[in-house]
Amino acid sequence: AHGLTDEQKDFQKVAFDFAANEMAPHMAEWDQKAFISGGGDTDVYVVMVRTGGKGPKGISCMVVEKGTPGLSFGKKEKKVGWNSQPTRAVIFEDCAVPVSHRLGEEGQGFSIAMKGLNGGRINIASCSLGAAHACVQLAKEHLLVRKQFGETLSNNQAGQTEMATKLVASRLLVREAAKALQEERPDAVSLCSMAKLFATDECFNV
């Protein structure tokens, strides 16, 4: 699980507020991450914590294993979707994590988080794309049997055209973003953000 989000805070605010004080050979942490996908069911948690001064250079990335003393979880959140994976708060109360569990070097947490988010944007866009594709298929089946004014609705192609256009445009953008990310192109970050924004909005409209 990827621990970035605190309740009612955006990512940058969270990363800057989340405190960690070095207690050789451990990092002691006191805070919590909210709305974590897989919270409670995941065995390993990748958490961004502040280990240095202000700004992104003061953030490090720590790996916390399930069962670590001081690590607990909140209630399972009720959601209108994404129910294949539970969502809970991940709570740290005097949770001592070995410095050896740090990913990368001190201060590299923000960079690691950003790289993870790019792939996550593709994942969310792809989920929306898959749901929209299923909706289009179901709509096609419905239009073949539903009649209005004596003929099937499938003969009216205006609505179908709009749905298909949104779906294909979203698919092409998601694929281009995924390709850019895989090839480590300079425009990968922008394309991943565009893909998530466009695909989630347009596929919801589908």
Protein Blocks (a to p, Z undefined) as FASTA:
>chain_A
ZZfbcghiafklmmmmmccddddfbdcdddddehiehihjambdcddddfbdedjklpcc
ddddehiahiacddddddfbhklbccdddddehiacdfklpghjehilmmmmmmmmmmmm
mmmmmmmmmmmmmmmmmmmmmmmmpcgehiafklpmklmmmmmmmmmmmmmmmmmmmmmm
mnopaklmmmmmmmmmmmmmmmmmZZ
